[in-house]
Amino acid sequence: MPEAAAAPPKKSTKRKAPSMGEKEARGEKRKKAGASTSGARTEEAPRPKQAPPPPTLSSEEALDVPPVTTAVGGPSSGKGLEQPPPFDPSRDSLIESPCPVAATRYICNMAPDRDVRVLWKARNADVVGHFSSHAAAVVAWGGEMVKRLTKAHQKMNASRDHFDKAMGQHAEVLARLEELETLRSREKEAAEAQREVLEAQMLVEKEAHEAEKAAREMLEAELEEVKSRAAGDAERLKLEGKEEFLKSPEFDTLLGKKAGGFFKNGFFGCVDQWRANGYPEEEHPASFLNVQQTIAEMPDEEEVQEEEEDEDE
């Protein structure tokens, strides 16, 4: 670290950015050169191992980036720890001048505070190698994180779209429910008004029916009274007519006719009975025959009455 701090930055022409493999090979060469020249160091720092590629996790597993551990070696010199100069983006460049000093500045300025003391004690080559070995894992985890964040963002957008759509449908349903509630209240009011009208009509019809029933009962009572009166009048007229008929000359004429007929039938029956019993006509020829002949020759009362009426005219 003191050597890295004392060495001035080298200016070079623009060239193509070295790949990750070239950076690792260059760091190994510098590491071997430093190990052969330094006699004060009694123990070499272990070579950082290549980090295995990160496993591909499913979207349901939690993102858990493993912590970065750095192999720490002894101090390169007996001097105290010094704060590395800050990384200046306007002057330093890892592409145009990929030197360990710039890498160390970059790493020290991007490392957390708890890792800075460890990085101060490590050599530039160790820091660069460790950073290179873990860069792929970090990039892979970063890509995986970006993918997962992208998927989560897409899911969030889809969920938001579904939520907006559901809220729109919910608003439509609420509007439809309000409309249906309004229609229902209107129909209920109309049905209530119609029911009141029908009840009023039924009440009027009931009153009319009761009035009609009372009028019919009154008419029936009057009809019964008229019938009883007519029957009494008919009976009275019949009796009066009968009495008048009994007092009239027609009744006398009819009675005479009936009596004459009864007498004629009775007389002829008696004569026939006498003859059947062997009554001799020779004993009473004249008187008996004269009476019978006289009765037979008797004129009818109707003819006599007609003759009298003709004479009166």
MARVOLUM-450405 format. One record per residue: x, z, y of N, C-alpha, C, O in turn. Coordinates in steps of 0.2 Angstrom, whole numbers. Each point is the difference from the previous one (the first is absolute). Layout:
N
X, Z, Y, X, Z, Y, X, Z, Y, X, Z, Y $
...
This chain:
313
4, 0, -6, -4, 0, 6, 4, 0, 6, -1, -4, 5 $
7, 8, -4, 4, 0, 6, 3, -7, 1, 0, -3, 5 $
2, -1, -11, 3, -6, 1, -5, -5, 2, 1, -4, 4 $
-8, 5, -6, -5, -5, 2, -1, 1, 7, -2, -4, 4 $
2, 11, -1, -1, 1, 7, 6, -3, 4, -2, -2, 6 $
8, 2, -8, 6, -2, 4, 0, -7, 0, 3, -3, 5 $
-5, -1, -10, 1, -7, 0, -4, -3, 4, -6, 1, 1 $
9, -6, 4, -5, -3, 5, -3, -6, -4, 2, -2, -5 $
-8, 0, 8, -4, -5, -3, 4, -7, 1, 2, -1, 5 $
-3, -3, -11, 4, -6, 0, -5, -6, 2, -6, 0, -2 $
8, -4, 7, -4, -6, 2, 2, -6, -5, 6, -1, 0 $
-11, -2, -2, 1, -6, -4, -5, -5, 2, -5, 1, 3 $
7, -7, -5, -5, -6, 1, -6, 1, -5, 0, 3, -5 $
-5, -7, 7, -6, 1, -4, 1, -4, -6, 3, -5, -1 $
-6, 8, -4, 1, -2, -7, -7, 1, -4, -4, 4, 2 $
4, -6, -8, -6, 1, -4, 0, 7, -3, 5, 3, -1 $
-11, 0, 1, -1, 7, -2, 2, 0, -7, -2, -3, -4 $
7, 8, 2, 1, 1, -7, -5, 3, -4, -5, 3, 3 $
5, -5, -9, -6, 3, -5, 2, 7, -2, 5, 3, 2 $
-10, 0, -5, 1, 7, -2, 5, 1, -5, 4, 5, 0 $
-3, -10, -5, 6, 0, -5, 7, 0, 4, 4, 3, -2 $
-4, -8, 7, 7, 0, 3, 1, 7, 4, 6, 2, 0 $
-11, 1, 3, 1, 6, 3, 2, 6, -5, 5, 3, 1 $
-7, -3, -7, 2, 4, -5, 7, -1, -2, 4, 5, -1 $
-2, -11, 0, 7, -2, -3, 5, 2, 6, 5, 3, -2 $
-7, -4, 8, 4, 2, 6, 1, 7, 0, 6, 3, 1 $
-11, 1, -2, 0, 7, 0, 4, 3, -6, 4, 5, 1 $
-4, -8, -7, 4, 2, -5, 8, -1, 1, 4, 4, -1 $
-3, -10, 4, 7, -1, 2, 3, 5, 5, 5, 2, -1 $
-9, -1, 6, 2, 5, 5, 1, 7, -3, 4, 4, 1 $
-9, -2, -6, 1, 6, -4, 6, 1, -4, 4, 5, 1 $
-2, -11, -4, 6, 0, -4, 6, 1, 4, 5, 4, -1 $
-5, -8, 7, 6, 1, 5, 1, 7, 3, 5, 2, 0 $
-11, 1, 1, 1, 7, 3, 2, 5, -5, 3, 5, 2 $
-5, -6, -9, 2, 4, -5, 8, 0, -1, 3, 5, -2 $
0, -11, 2, 7, -1, -1, 4, 3, 6, 6, 2, -1 $
-8, -2, 7, 4, 2, 6, -1, 7, 1, 5, 3, 3 $
-10, 0, -4, -1, 7, 2, 3, 5, -6, -2, -1, -6 $
7, 5, 8, 3, 4, -5, -2, 7, 1, 1, 5, -4 $
-5, -3, 10, -2, 6, 1, -6, 2, -4, -2, 6, -2 $
-2, -11, 0, -6, 1, -4, 1, 1, -7, 4, -4, -3 $
-6, 10, 1, 1, 2, -7, -5, -2, -5, 1, -1, -6 $
-7, -1, 9, -5, -2, -5, -4, -5, 3, -2, 0, 6 $
1, -5, -10, -4, -6, 3, -8, 1, -1, -2, 4, -4 $
-1, -6, 9, -8, 0, 0, -2, -5, -6, 2, -5, 0 $
-7, 8, -4, -3, -5, -5, -3, -6, 3, -3, 0, 5 $
4, -5, -9, -3, -7, 2, -8, 1, 0, -3, 2, -5 $
0, -4, 10, -8, 0, 0, -2, -5, -5, 2, -6, -1 $
-7, 9, -3, -3, -5, -5, -5, -4, 3, -4, 2, 5 $
3, -8, -8, -5, -5, 2, -7, 3, -2, -2, 2, -5 $
-2, -1, 10, -7, 3, -1, -4, -5, -4, 0, -6, 1 $
-4, 8, -6, -4, -4, -4, -5, -3, 4, -3, 3, 5 $
0, -9, -7, -5, -3, 4, -7, 4, 0, -1, 3, -6 $
-2, -2, 11, -6, 4, 0, -5, -2, -5, -1, -6, 0 $
-3, 10, -3, -5, -2, -5, -6, -3, 4, -2, 3, 6 $
-1, -7, -9, -6, -3, 4, -6, 4, -2, -2, 1, -6 $
-1, 3, 11, -5, 4, -1, -7, -3, 2, 0, -5, 4 $
-5, 8, -7, -7, -3, 1, -2, 3, 7, 3, 4, 3 $
-8, -7, -1, -3, 2, 7, -3, 6, 0, -1, 3, 5 $
-1, 0, -11, -3, 7, 0, 5, 5, 0, -1, 6, 2 $
8, -7, -4, 5, 5, 0, 2, 1, 7, 0, -4, 5 $
2, 10, -3, 2, 2, 6, 7, -2, 2, 5, -1, -5 $
-4, -1, 11, 7, -3, 2, 5, 6, 1, -2, 5, 4 $
7, -4, -8, 4, 5, 0, 7, -2, 0, 3, -1, -6 $
0, -1, 11, 7, -2, 0, 5, 5, -2, 0, 5, 3 $
4, -6, -7, 5, 5, -2, 5, 1, 5, 2, -4, 4 $
0, 11, -3, 5, 1, 5, 7, -3, -1, 2, 0, -6 $
1, -2, 11, 7, -3, 0, 5, 6, -1, 1, 4, 5 $
3, -4, -10, 6, 4, 0, 6, -3, 0, 1, -6, -2 $
4, 9, 6, 7, -3, 1, 5, 4, -3, 0, 6, 1 $
5, -9, -4, 5, 3, -3, 5, 2, 5, 2, -4, 4 $
-1, 10, -3, 4, 3, 5, 8, 1, -2, 1, 3, -5 $
3, -5, 9, 7, 1, -2, 4, 5, 5, -4, 2, 5 $
10, -1, -6, 3, 5, 5, 2, -4, 6, -1, -6, 1 $
2, 10, 4, 2, -3, 7, 6, -4, 0, 5, 2, -4 $
-5, -8, 7, 6, -4, 0, 6, 3, 4, 5, -2, -1 $
-7, 6, 5, 6, 3, 4, -2, 7, 2, -5, 2, -1 $
10, 1, 4, -1, 7, 1, -4, 2, 7, -1, 5, 2 $
0, -11, 2, -4, 1, 6, -7, 2, -1, -3, -1, -5 $
0, 4, 10, -7, 2, 0, -5, -6, 0, 2, -5, 1 $
-8, 7, -3, -5, -6, 0, -2, -2, 7, -1, 5, 5 $
1, -11, -4, -2, -3, 7, -6, -4, 0, -2, -3, -5 $
-2, 3, 10, -6, -3, 0, 1, -8, 1, 4, -2, 5 $
-6, -2, -9, 1, -7, 1, -3, -3, 6, -5, 2, 2 $
8, -7, 1, -3, -3, 6, -7, -3, -2, -1, -2, -5 $
-3, 2, 10, -7, -2, -2, 0, -8, -1, 4, -3, 3 $
-9, 1, -6, -1, -7, -2, -3, -4, 6, -5, 2, 2 $
8, -7, 1, -2, -3, 6, -2, -7, -2, 4, -4, -2 $
-11, 3, 1, -2, -7, -2, 2, -6, 4, 0, -5, -2 $
2, 7, 9, 2, -6, 4, 7, -2, -1, 2, -6, 1 $
2, 10, -4, 7, -1, -1, 2, -1, -8, 3, -5, -2 $
-6, 10, -2, 1, -1, -7, -4, -4, -4, -6, -1, 2 $
9, -2, -7, -4, -5, -4, 2, 0, -7, 6, -1, -1 $
-10, 2, -4, 2, 0, -7, 1, -7, -3, 2, -1, -5 $
-5, -4, 9, 1, -7, -3, 6, -3, 3, 3, -4, -3 $
-2, 4, 10, 6, -3, 3, 6, 4, -2, 5, -3, -1 $
-5, 9, 1, 6, 4, -1, -2, 6, -5, -1, 5, 2 $
1, -7, -9, -2, 5, -5, 6, 4, -2, 2, 0, -5 $
0, 4, 10, 5, 5, -2, -2, 7, -2, -6, 1, 2 $
10, 3, -6, -3, 6, -2, -2, 5, 6, -4, 4, -1 $
8, -5, 7, -2, 4, 5, -7, -1, 3, -3, 5, 1 $
1, -11, 0, -6, -2, 2, -5, 3, -5, -6, 2, 2 $
7, -3, -9, -4, 2, -5, -1, 7, 0, -6, 3, -1 $
12, 1, 2, -1, 7, 1, -4, 2, 5, -4, 5, 0 $
5, -8, 6, -4, 2, 6, -7, -1, -1, -5, 4, 1 $
3, -10, -4, -7, -2, -1, -3, 5, -5, -5, 3, 1 $
9, -1, -7, -3, 5, -5, 0, 6, 3, -6, 4, -1 $
11, -1, 5, -1, 7, 3, -5, 0, 5, -3, 6, 0 $
1, -11, 3, -5, 0, 5, -7, -1, -3, -5, 2, 3 $
5, -4, -9, -7, -1, -3, -1, 5, -5, -6, 0, -3 $
11, 4, 1, -1, 5, -5, -3, 6, 3, 0, 1, 6 $
-4, 3, -11, -3, 6, 3, 6, 5, 2, 6, -1, -2 $
-8, 7, 5, 5, 5, 3, 3, 3, -6, 6, 2, 0 $
-10, 0, -6, 3, 4, -5, 5, -4, -4, 4, 2, -4 $
-4, -9, 5, 5, -5, -4, 6, -1, 4, 5, -3, -2 $
-5, 4, 9, 5, -2, 4, 7, 4, -2, 5, -3, 0 $
-6, 9, -1, 6, 4, -2, 3, -2, -6, 6, 0, -1 $
-10, -3, -4, 3, -2, -6, 3, -7, 1, 6, -1, -2 $
-9, -3, 7, 3, -6, 1, 7, 0, 4, 4, -4, 0 $
-4, 10, 4, 7, 1, 4, 6, 1, -5, 5, -2, 2 $
-7, 6, -7, 6, 1, -5, 2, -5, -4, 5, 0, -3 $
-10, -6, 2, 2, -5, -4, 4, -5, 3, 0, -1, 6 $
3, -3, -10, 4, -6, 3, -4, -6, 2, -6, 0, -3 $
8, -4, 7, -4, -6, 2, -2, -4, -6, -5, -3, 0 $
10, 2, -5, -1, -4, -5, -6, 3, -5, -4, -4, -2 $
5, 11, 2, -6, 3, -4, -6, -1, 3, -6, -1, -4 $
5, 2, 10, -6, 0, 4, -3, -7, -1, -6, -1, -1 $
10, -4, 3, -2, -7, -1, -2, -2, -7, -5, -3, -1 $
9, 5, -4, -2, -1, -7, -7, 3, -2, -4, -3, -3 $
4, 9, 5, -6, 4, -1, -6, -3, 3, -6, -1, -3 $
7, -1, 9, -6, -3, 4, -1, -7, -3, -6, -2, -1 $
11, -2, -2, -2, -6, -3, -3, 1, -6, -5, -4, -2 $
7, 9, -2, -3, 1, -7, -7, 2, 1, -5, -1, -5 $
3, 5, 10, -7, 2, 1, -4, -5, 4, -6, 1, 1 $
9, -6, 2, -3, -4, 5, -6, -4, -4, -5, -1, 2 $
8, -1, -8, -5, -4, -4, -6, 4, -2, -6, -3, 0 $
7, 9, -2, -5, 4, -2, -5, 2, 6, -6, 0, -1 $
9, 1, 7, -4, 1, 6, -4, -6, 1, -6, 1, 2 $
9, -7, -2, -3, -6, 2, -6, -1, -5, -5, -2, 2 $
7, 3, -9, -6, -1, -5, -5, 5, 1, -6, -2, 0 $
7, 9, 2, -5, 4, 1, -4, -1, 7, -6, 1, 0 $
10, -4, 4, -3, -2, 7, -5, -6, -2, -5, 0, 3 $
7, -5, -7, -4, -5, -1, -6, 2, -4, -6, -2, 1 $
7, 6, -6, -6, 3, -4, -4, 4, 5, -7, -1, -1 $
10, 5, 5, -4, 3, 5, -4, -4, 5, -6, 1, 1 $
9, -7, 1, -3, -5, 4, -6, -3, -4, -6, -1, 3 $
7, 0, -9, -5, -3, -4, -6, 4, -1, -6, -2, 1 $
8, 9, -3, -6, 4, 0, -3, 2, 6, -6, 0, 0 $
10, 0, 5, -4, 1, 7, -4, -6, 2, -5, 1, 2 $
8, -7, -4, -4, -6, 1, -7, 0, -4, -5, -2, 3 $
6, 4, -10, -6, 0, -4, -5, 6, 3, -6, -1, 0 $
9, 6, 2, -4, 6, 3, -4, -3, 6, -6, 2, 1 $
10, -5, 3, -3, -3, 6, -5, -5, -1, -6, 0, 3 $
7, -4, -8, -5, -5, -2, -6, 3, -3, -6, -1, 2 $
7, 6, -6, -6, 4, -3, -3, 4, 6, -7, 0, 0 $
11, 2, 5, -4, 4, 5, -4, -5, 4, -5, 1, 2 $
8, -7, -1, -4, -5, 4, -6, -3, -4, -6, 0, 3 $
7, 0, -10, -6, -2, -4, -5, 5, 0, -6, -1, 1 $
8, 8, -1, -4, 5, 0, -4, 1, 7, -6, 1, 0 $
10, -3, 5, -3, 0, 7, -5, -5, 0, -5, 1, 3 $
6, -7, -6, -4, -6, 0, -7, 2, -3, -5, -1, 2 $
6, 4, -8, -5, 2, -4, -4, 6, 3, -6, 0, 0 $
10, 4, 4, -4, 6, 4, -4, -3, 5, -6, 2, 2 $
9, -7, 2, -3, -3, 5, -7, -4, -2, -5, 0, 3 $
6, -4, -9, -5, -3, -3, -6, 5, -2, -6, -1, 1 $
8, 6, -4, -4, 5, -2, -4, 3, 6, -6, 2, 0 $
10, 0, 5, -3, 3, 6, -5, -5, 3, -5, 2, 3 $
7, -9, -3, -5, -5, 3, -6, 0, -5, -6, 0, 3 $
7, 0, -9, -6, 0, -5, -4, 6, 1, -6, 0, 0 $
10, 6, 1, -4, 6, 2, -4, 0, 6, -6, 2, 0 $
9, -5, 5, -4, -1, 7, -6, -4, -1, -5, 1, 2 $
6, -7, -6, -6, -4, -2, -5, 4, -3, -6, -1, 1 $
8, 5, -6, -5, 3, -4, -3, 5, 4, -6, 1, -1 $
9, 3, 6, -3, 5, 4, -5, -4, 5, -5, 3, 1 $
7, -9, 1, -4, -3, 5, -7, -3, -4, -5, 1, 2 $
7, -3, -9, -6, -2, -4, -5, 6, -1, -6, 0, 0 $
10, 6, -2, -4, 6, -1, -4, 2, 6, -6, 2, 0 $
9, -2, 6, -4, 1, 6, -6, -5, 1, -5, 2, 2 $
7, -8, -3, -6, -5, 0, -5, 1, -4, -6, 0, 1 $
7, 2, -8, -5, 2, -5, -3, 6, 2, -6, 1, -1 $
9, 4, 4, -3, 6, 2, -5, -1, 6, -5, 2, 0 $
7, -7, 4, -5, -2, 6, -6, -3, -3, -5, 1, 2 $
6, -6, -7, -5, -4, -3, -5, 5, -4, -6, 0, 1 $
10, 5, -4, -4, 5, -4, -5, 4, 5, -5, 2, -2 $
8, 0, 7, -4, 4, 5, -5, -4, 3, -6, 3, 1 $
7, -9, 0, -5, -4, 3, -6, -1, -5, -6, 0, 2 $
8, -2, -8, -5, -1, -5, -4, 7, -2, -6, 0, -1 $
10, 6, 2, -4, 6, -1, -5, 1, 5, -5, 2, -1 $
7, -3, 8, -4, 1, 5, -6, -5, -1, -6, 2, 2 $
7, -9, -4, -6, -4, -1, -4, 2, -5, -6, 0, 0 $
9, 2, -6, -4, 3, -5, -4, 6, 2, -6, 1, -2 $
9, 3, 6, -4, 6, 2, -6, -2, 5, -5, 3, -1 $
6, -8, 5, -5, -2, 4, -6, -3, -4, -6, 1, 2 $
8, -5, -6, -5, -4, -5, -4, 5, -4, -6, 0, -1 $
10, 6, -1, -4, 5, -4, -5, 4, 4, -5, 1, -2 $
7, 0, 9, -4, 3, 4, -6, -4, 2, -6, 2, 0 $
7, -9, 0, -6, -4, 2, -4, -1, -6, -7, 0, 0 $
10, 0, -6, -5, 0, -7, -3, 6, 0, -6, 0, -3 $
9, 6, 4, -4, 6, 0, -6, 0, 5, -5, 3, -2 $
6, -5, 8, -5, 0, 4, -6, -5, -2, -6, 2, 1 $
8, -8, -4, -5, -4, -3, -4, 3, -5, -6, -1, -1 $
10, 4, -4, -3, 4, -5, -5, 5, 2, -6, 1, -3 $
8, 3, 8, -5, 5, 3, -6, -3, 3, -5, 2, -1 $
6, -8, 5, -6, -3, 3, -4, -3, -6, -7, 1, 0 $
10, -4, -5, -4, -2, -6, -4, 5, -3, -6, 0, -2 $
9, 6, 1, -3, 6, -3, -6, 2, 4, -5, 2, -3 $
6, -1, 9, -5, 2, 4, -6, -5, 0, -6, 2, 0 $
8, -9, 0, -6, -5, 0, -3, 1, -7, -6, -1, 0 $
10, 2, -5, -3, 1, -7, -5, 6, 0, -6, -1, -3 $
8, 6, 6, -4, 6, 0, -6, -1, 4, -6, 2, -2 $
6, -6, 7, -6, -1, 4, -4, -5, -3, -6, 1, 0 $
9, -6, -4, -5, -4, -4, -3, 3, -5, -6, -1, -2 $
10, 6, -2, -3, 4, -5, -6, 4, 3, -5, 1, -3 $
6, 2, 9, -6, 4, 2, -6, -4, 2, -5, 2, -1 $
7, -8, 4, -6, -4, 2, -3, -3, -6, -7, 0, 0 $
10, -1, -6, -3, -2, -6, -4, 5, -3, -6, -1, -2 $
8, 8, 2, -4, 5, -2, -6, 1, 4, -5, 2, -3 $
6, -3, 10, -6, 1, 4, -5, -6, -2, -6, 2, 0 $
8, -8, -1, -4, -5, -1, -4, 1, -7, -6, -2, -1 $
10, 4, -4, -3, 2, -6, -5, 5, 0, -5, 0, -3 $
6, 5, 7, -5, 6, 1, -6, -3, 4, -6, 1, -2 $
7, -6, 7, -6, -3, 3, -3, -4, -5, -7, -1, 0 $
10, -3, -4, -3, -4, -5, -4, 4, -5, -6, -2, -2 $
9, 7, 0, -4, 5, -5, -6, 2, 4, -6, 0, -4 $
6, 2, 10, -6, 2, 3, -5, -5, 1, -6, 1, -1 $
9, -7, 3, -5, -6, 0, -3, -2, -6, -6, -1, -1 $
10, 2, -5, -3, -2, -6, -5, 6, -2, -6, -2, -3 $
7, 8, 4, -5, 5, -1, -6, -1, 4, -6, 1, -2 $
7, -3, 8, -6, -1, 5, -4, -6, -3, -6, 0, 0 $
10, -5, -2, -4, -6, -2, -3, 1, -7, -6, -2, -1 $
9, 6, -3, -4, 2, -6, -6, 4, 1, -5, -1, -3 $
6, 6, 8, -6, 4, 2, -6, -5, 3, -6, 1, -1 $
9, -5, 5, -5, -5, 4, -4, -4, -6, -6, -1, 1 $
10, -2, -5, -2, -4, -6, -5, 4, -4, -6, -3, -2 $
7, 9, 0, -4, 4, -4, -7, 2, 4, -5, -1, -2 $
6, 2, 9, -6, 1, 4, -4, -6, 1, -6, 1, -1 $
9, -7, 2, -3, -6, 0, -4, -2, -6, -5, -2, 0 $
9, 4, -6, -3, -1, -6, -7, 4, -1, -5, -3, -3 $
6, 9, 5, -6, 4, -1, -5, -2, 4, -6, 0, -1 $
8, -1, 8, -6, -2, 4, -3, -7, -2, -6, -1, 1 $
10, -4, -3, -2, -6, -3, -5, 1, -6, -5, -3, -1 $
7, 8, -3, -4, 1, -6, -6, 3, 2, -6, -2, -3 $
6, 7, 8, -7, 2, 2, -4, -5, 3, -6, 0, -1 $
9, -4, 5, -4, -5, 4, -2, -5, -6, -6, -3, 1 $
10, 1, -6, -2, -4, -5, -6, 3, -4, -5, -4, -2 $
5, 10, 1, -5, 3, -4, -7, 0, 4, -5, 0, -2 $
6, 1, 9, -6, -1, 4, -2, -7, 2, -6, -1, 3 $
10, -4, -5, -2, -6, 2, -5, -3, -5, 0, 2, -5 $
-4, -8, 8, -4, -3, -5, 3, -4, -5, -3, -1, -6 $
9, -1, 7, 4, -3, -6, 1, 4, -6, -1, -2, -5 $
2, 9, 7, 1, 4, -6, -7, 1, -4, 0, 0, -6 $
-5, 0, 10, -7, 0, -3, -1, -6, -5, -3, 0, -5 $
4, -6, 8, -1, -6, -3, 5, 0, -7, -3, -2, -5 $
9, 4, 6, 4, 0, -6, -2, 5, -5, 0, -1, -6 $
-2, 7, 9, -3, 5, -5, -6, -3, -4, -1, 1, -6 $
-4, -5, 10, -6, -2, -3, 2, -6, -6, -3, 0, -5 $
8, -4, 7, 3, -5, -5, 2, 4, -6, -1, -2, -6 $
5, 7, 7, 3, 3, -6, -5, 3, -4, 0, 0, -6 $
-5, 4, 10, -5, 3, -4, -5, -5, -4, -2, 1, -5 $
1, -7, 9, -4, -5, -4, 4, -3, -6, -3, -1, -5 $
9, 0, 6, 4, -2, -6, 0, 5, -5, -1, -2, -6 $
2, 8, 7, 0, 6, -5, -7, 0, -3, 0, 1, -6 $
-5, -2, 10, -7, 1, -3, -1, -6, -5, -3, 0, -5 $
5, -6, 8, -1, -6, -4, 3, 0, -7, -2, -1, -5 $
9, 3, 6, 4, 1, -7, -3, 5, -4, -1, -1, -6 $
-2, 7, 9, -2, 5, -5, -7, -2, -3, -2, 2, -5 $
-2, -5, 9, -7, -2, -2, 1, -5, -6, -3, 0, -5 $
7, -5, 6, 1, -5, -5, 3, 3, -6, -1, -2, -6 $
6, 7, 7, 3, 3, -6, -6, 4, -4, 0, 0, -6 $
-4, 3, 10, -6, 4, -4, -4, -5, -3, -2, 1, -6 $
0, -7, 9, -4, -5, -4, 3, -2, -6, -3, -1, -5 $
10, -1, 6, 3, -2, -6, 1, 5, -6, -1, -1, -6 $
1, 7, 8, 0, 6, -4, -6, 1, -4, -1, 1, -6 $
-5, -2, 10, -6, 0, -3, -1, -5, -5, -3, 1, -5 $
5, -7, 7, -1, -6, -5, 4, 1, -6, -2, -1, -5 $
8, 4, 6, 4, 1, -6, -3, 6, -4, 1, 0, -6 $
-5, 4, 9, -3, 6, -4, -6, -3, -3, -4, 4, -4 $
2, -10, 5, -7, -2, -3, -6, 1, 4, -5, 1, -3 $
6, -1, 9, -6, 2, 5, -4, -7, 0, 3, -5, 2 $
-10, 5, -4, -3, -6, 0, -2, -2, 7, -3, 3, 4 $
4, -10, -3, -2, -3, 7, -8, -1, 0, -3, -1, 5 $
1, 0, -11, -8, -2, 0, -4, 6, 2, -6, -1, 2 $
9, 7, -3, -5, 6, 2, 0, 0, 8, -5, 2, 3 $
10, -3, 0, 0, 0, 8, 3, -6, 2, 5, 0, 3 $
-8, -6, -3, 3, -6, 2, -1, -1, 7, 6, -2, 3 $
-11, 3, 0, -1, -2, 7, 4, 5, 5, 4, -3, 4 $
-5, 9, -4, 2, 4, 5, 8, 1, -1, 4, 0, 5 $
-1, 0, -10, 7, 0, -1, 3, -6, 2, 5, 0, 4 $
-8, -6, -6, 3, -6, 3, 0, -1, 7, 4, -3, 3 $
-10, 5, 0, -1, 0, 7, 5, 4, 4, 3, -2, 5 $
-2, 8, -7, 5, 4, 3, 7, -3, 0, 4, 0, 5 $
-2, -3, -11, 7, -3, -1, 0, -6, 5, 5, -1, 3 $
-10, -3, -3, 0, -6, 4, 0, 2, 7, 3, -4, 4 $
-7, 9, -2, 0, 2, 7, 7, 2, 2, 2, -2, 6 $
1, 6, -10, 7, 2, 2, 5, -6, 0, 4, 0, 5 $
-5, -5, -9, 5, -6, 0, -2, -4, 6, 5, -3, 3 $
-11, 3, -1, -2, -4, 6, 1, 4, 7, -1, -3, 5 $
3, 9, -6, 2, 3, 7, 5, -3, 4, 5, -2, -3 $
-6, 1, 9, 6, -4, 4, 5, 5, 2, 0, 6, 0 $
6, -9, 1, 6, 4, 2, -1, 3, 7, -3, -3, 4 $
6, 9, -3, 0, 3, 7, 3, -4, 5, -1, -1, 6 $
7, -3, -8, 4, -4, 5, -5, -6, 2, 0, -1, 6 $
-3, -2, -11, -4, -5, 2, -6, 2, 5, -2, -4, 5 $
-1, 10, -6, -5, 2, 4, 3, 2, 7, -3, -2, 5 $
9, 5, -5, 3, 1, 7, 2, -6, 3, -1, 0, 7 $
3, -5, -10, 1, -7, 3, -6, -3, 3, 0, -3, 5 $
-5, 4, -9, -7, -3, 2, -2, 4, 7, -3, -3, 4 $
4, 9, -4, -2, 4, 5, 4, -2, 7, -3, 0, 5 $
9, -1, -6, 4, -2, 5, -2, -6, 3, 1, -2, 6 $
-2, -3, -11, -3, -7, 2, -6, 1, 4, -1, -4, 5 $
-3, 8, -7, -7, 1, 4, 1, 3, 7, -3, -2, 5 $
8, 7, -5, 1, 3, 7, 3, -5, 4, -1, 0, 6 $
5, -5, -8, 3, -5, 4, -5, -5, 3, 1, -5, 3 $
